[in-house]
Amino acid sequence: MKCLIIGSGMAGLTAGAYLARAGHNVTVYEQFPTPGGVTATVRKDGFGWDIGPLLLDGFLPGDPGRQILEELGVSERVTALHEDRGLVMKEFSLRKPASYQGPRWRLQRLIELFPEEKQGLTAYYRFYDQVMRLFTCARRLEYATGLSALYWKLRLLLAFLPLRDKKDWNGQQVMDHYFKSAAIKTFFLGIVADFVTAPSEFPGLGVPTIHLETAFDKRIPRQPGLRGAEVGYSYIQNGCQSLVDAVMGALTASGGQVLTGREVKKILIEEGKAVGVELADGTRESADVILASGAAREVFHDLVGKEHLPEDWNAIIEQNRLMESVLMVQLGIDFDPAPYMPASLCYYYHTTDLEAAVKRLRSGDYHEGKDGFLIYVPSHHSPSLAPEGKWAVTIYTVAPDTLARGSWQTDGERLADLLVAEAEAYVPGLRQHTLTRLVLTPEDFRKRTHMRHHSFGGMPPVMSNRPLKHKTPIENLWFIGSQSENGGGVVHVMTGARKTVRQILGEGRF
Ligand SMILES: Cc1cc2nc3c(=O)[nH]c(=O)nc-3n(C[C@H](O)[C@H](O)[C@H](O)COP(=O)(O)OP(=O)(O)OC[C@H]3O[C@@H](n4cnc5c(N)ncnc54)[C@H](O)[C@@H]3O)c2cc1C
């Protein structure tokens, strides 16, 4: 079978590797000069930084991403280092104790800091455990067959019973139910602002899943990915590019090819079937099957054409909300920021009005780093990313794809200066000790991903969004990647690509 894949991000590469290993003729077209999409490690003056995913779930032993690497025969090429994230609020922060104090040390610390919230905190952690049980059953069910599937379905129902009164609640309702303090609400929910999703739009039962206890202390026992909802996070040693290189290696070793600098301009449709693609240089290539990643609007409205699609499919694309983009400043510095940071990757939340912050962001009103940001030091775990005695630092924050005032092209460097100045409140001396700097604006991300509106994590977890299925209304055309039904995140686009190939080939021939 001749398979053409649009996009060499982790979705396209994973699908390509499975298809090539199954003996099919695979070509991946990538419009950017280098492969990987946003899963890329960029280099300058001896430093290296990741530009997309930094701390990933799904790649520790037993996790779904690790299983995919094993199935593709490249697991030994990707070292995942299990680590913690840090979180600093304006009002307080919880530093991990030097000696392990059990799985609920954060609850105890929060009660010490907010004694008036003791009852709410205790009840919230009960809710957390119930949600973890529910999601664990859901995960087990996803991979179970026969009698075992029946068993997990029953367990899922039982796990759902204590939560049924909250099933339609949004994130804000859940937080208001348990807490009075705006700081605690933001502590548990703040990451939704990173997804450019307002608390009132986010599913309430999802709140514990975006603030896992295991994410903040790797000593808290986790269950490998398929067995439990409490997963662990890891850095990819030497940068996420090694993930790209490994999966691309599996693809090319089986005879597949990745052609960079080749933009697909049209998906050719004949009698309701996808039959090939047309490239920007006018070349046409026929295909038995096409898998497209990238932005939904661009794939279906530019490459395919609305006229070939049913109205409801077009309506979903029009109505679904997207995320915004990021402003990212990569620094090479000559001192170790470790003494100033609770973890090598740390979130700093400033605003407690997430609802308003998301609204401002969507209207193009950039917060200049004042609402919060993230600082990450990749060379702590990957010395190859900085010359000896130097450190690579990434500072980034969510930013509007398009500025309401000014433009990223003219204001990018100035806004980068402001972001670094905000970061200096925590890590002093960043500007003075900068040896090199690389700024990535939403405009740069747009170019890299071929999106007219850069949505950094794909489809946001907004309750009203309707996911687009991998199987499209057009025969032989499949949609994969961060704006498809699997949603964003490296492990999700990889498992989604695997699932799509299974659907295409049928389980027996997978
Ligand atoms: C700043 C940032 C931080 C992130 N943090 C995390 C994290 O911590 N953990 C996590 O799991 N995930 C994270 N993500 C999300 C995750 O990286 C993405 O969801 C995932 O990598 C997307 O993979 P993809 O293959 O769908 O898309 P992409 O990586 O965007 O790849 C799509 C590719 O398709 C190409 N393309 C599109 N259209 C065409 C065309 N017409 N012709 C040819 N080529 C085309 C693009 O050029 C691009 O290379 C982050 C992303 C960003 C940007």
The ligand as a MOL file (V3000), in Angstrom:
LIG
                    3D

  0  0  0     0  0            999 V3000
M  V30 BEGIN CTAB
M  V30 COUNTS 53 58 0 0 0
M  V30 BEGIN ATOM
M  V30 1 C 5.9090 25.0800 23.8220 0
M  V30 2 C 5.2660 23.7390 23.8570 0
M  V30 3 C 5.2900 23.0040 25.0360 0
M  V30 4 C 4.7130 21.7440 25.0810 0
M  V30 5 N 4.8070 21.0150 26.2240 0
M  V30 6 C 4.4280 19.7180 26.2190 0
M  V30 7 C 4.7360 18.8710 27.3070 0
M  V30 8 O 5.3570 19.3030 28.2760 0
M  V30 9 N 4.3350 17.5760 27.2550 0
M  V30 10 C 3.6800 17.0710 26.1690 0
M  V30 11 O 3.3670 15.8710 26.1320 0
M  V30 12 N 3.3740 17.8610 25.1080 0
M  V30 13 C 3.7420 19.1520 25.1080 0
M  V30 14 N 3.4860 19.9520 24.0350 0
M  V30 15 C 2.5690 19.4670 22.9890 0
M  V30 16 C 3.1880 18.4420 22.0770 0
M  V30 17 O 4.5020 18.7930 21.7910 0
M  V30 18 C 2.3690 18.3640 20.8050 0
M  V30 19 O 1.0060 18.1300 21.1080 0
M  V30 20 C 2.8280 17.2620 19.8600 0
M  V30 21 O 4.2260 17.2050 19.7790 0
M  V30 22 C 2.2180 17.5190 18.5140 0
M  V30 23 O 2.6870 16.5980 17.5660 0
M  V30 24 P 2.0520 16.6110 16.1190 0
M  V30 25 O 2.7630 15.6040 15.3190 0
M  V30 26 O 0.5730 16.5090 16.2100 0
M  V30 27 O 2.2890 18.1050 15.5700 0
M  V30 28 P 3.5930 18.9580 15.2140 0
M  V30 29 O 4.7200 18.6520 16.0850 0
M  V30 30 O 3.1210 20.3700 15.1210 0
M  V30 31 O 3.9490 18.4450 13.7470 0
M  V30 32 C 3.1210 18.6940 12.6380 0
M  V30 33 C 4.0400 18.8390 11.4410 0
M  V30 34 O 3.2630 18.8590 10.2640 0
M  V30 35 C 3.8890 19.7480 9.3510 0
M  V30 36 N 2.8850 20.1610 8.3630 0
M  V30 37 C 1.6610 20.6810 8.6410 0
M  V30 38 N 1.0310 20.9530 7.5010 0
M  V30 39 C 1.8490 20.5790 6.4860 0
M  V30 40 C 1.7330 20.6070 5.0730 0
M  V30 41 N 0.6490 21.0750 4.4510 0
M  V30 42 N 2.7600 20.1200 4.3200 0
M  V30 43 C 3.8720 19.6040 4.9250 0
M  V30 44 N 4.0310 19.5920 6.2810 0
M  V30 45 C 3.0290 20.0640 7.0390 0
M  V30 46 C 4.3640 20.8900 10.2310 0
M  V30 47 O 5.3810 21.6360 9.6000 0
M  V30 48 C 4.8470 20.1320 11.4630 0
M  V30 49 O 6.2200 19.8360 11.3830 0
M  V30 50 C 4.0670 21.2140 23.9370 0
M  V30 51 C 4.0460 21.9520 22.7480 0
M  V30 52 C 4.6470 23.1960 22.6960 0
M  V30 53 C 4.6550 23.9510 21.4010 0
M  V30 END ATOM
M  V30 BEGIN BOND
M  V30 1 1 1 2
M  V30 2 1 2 3
M  V30 3 2 2 52
M  V30 4 2 3 4
M  V30 5 1 4 5
M  V30 6 1 4 50
M  V30 7 2 5 6
M  V30 8 1 6 7
M  V30 9 1 6 13
M  V30 10 2 7 8
M  V30 11 1 7 9
M  V30 12 1 9 10
M  V30 13 2 10 11
M  V30 14 1 10 12
M  V30 15 2 12 13
M  V30 16 1 13 14
M  V30 17 1 14 15
M  V30 18 1 14 50
M  V30 19 1 15 16
M  V30 20 1 16 17
M  V30 21 1 16 18
M  V30 22 1 18 19
M  V30 23 1 18 20
M  V30 24 1 20 21
M  V30 25 1 20 22
M  V30 26 1 22 23
M  V30 27 1 23 24
M  V30 28 2 24 25
M  V30 29 1 24 26
M  V30 30 1 24 27
M  V30 31 1 27 28
M  V30 32 2 28 29
M  V30 33 1 28 30
M  V30 34 1 28 31
M  V30 35 1 31 32
M  V30 36 1 32 33
M  V30 37 1 33 34
M  V30 38 1 33 48
M  V30 39 1 34 35
M  V30 40 1 35 36
M  V30 41 1 35 46
M  V30 42 1 36 37
M  V30 43 1 36 45
M  V30 44 2 37 38
M  V30 45 1 38 39
M  V30 46 1 39 40
M  V30 47 2 39 45
M  V30 48 1 40 41
M  V30 49 2 40 42
M  V30 50 1 42 43
M  V30 51 2 43 44
M  V30 52 1 44 45
M  V30 53 1 46 47
M  V30 54 1 46 48
M  V30 55 1 48 49
M  V30 56 2 50 51
M  V30 57 1 51 52
M  V30 58 1 52 53
M  V30 END BOND
M  V30 END CTAB
M  END
